[in-house]
Amino acid sequence: MKWKDAINDFQLFLKIERGLSQNTIVSYTRDLKKLTSFLDENEIILTPINIDDEFIQQFIYDVAKKINPKSQARIISGLRSFFDYLIFEDYRKNNPTDLIEAPKIGRKLPDTLSEDEINELIAAIDLSNPQGERNRTIIETMYSCGLRVSELITIKISDLFFDEGFIRVIGKGNKQRFVPIHFNAQKYILSYIKDIRIHINPVKGFEDTIFLNRRGKGLTRQMVFIILKDLAIKINLKKKISPHTLRHSFATHLLKNGADLRAIQQMLGHESITTTEIYVHLDKSYLKEVVELSHPRSDLNLSEEEN
């Protein structure tokens, strides 16, 4: 089996069987190509079938000198998935990455904005042009619904269910979920569609896409990043922010205001509750309030106070 054929088959498996996003598939492929390049550079002839753990360790050791622990862990994870796939397809009997330990990486707490900083960003938008109205709607929608940027730029008009108070979102792995949308964001979206978008002639394939650029095409992830970056500079915000910062801020503010962690998990589209639990670390007061309200001794304390 040739590496090129194995990698192509793996890509199809990730897309069709596992339903992973294109970005994830590209990352897995890039890491596998680093392995094949390492083979070529060292003039070593090994196939996906006969490559062994000793060589994989040699490759990881070489890579480790050039990248940070987080990237090392990602590469090891990608290789492990690739060889698991080969085992699944009966090409191999063992996984050469089984004895390789990924480096320990600390859990980085995401940056967040305060509610005042969110309001400052929105207030700084120049509404004297159509793009300003669109940009305000974009930020309101991302923050109000906690969307990933990839989810935002693919929202369609047919995904709006405002009578029920929801929008349909296609998340990671093509998984569909319905997210509650605040009436304020609804108002901006309807206004943008009625007053701004109606004057744009959508390019074929983007007729149903909500957010369009001036040429009638959908926005890119980079464009949304630039919009936010320019606004941060405008208000002299010292924090390093990205579209994901709005999503983190949405979750943190919900938790702070008493939202249930399971509900936040569903709204964010997290497969595991452990991913959502990172927001508890951002707001320690949440844990204190939970203990005070839910601890079995709470009633006892209240009785003592009354006496």
Beta strands, then each sheet from edge to edge (+ up, - down):
strand 1: 160-161
strand 2: 166-170
strand 3: 176-180
sheet 1: 1+ 2- 3+
end
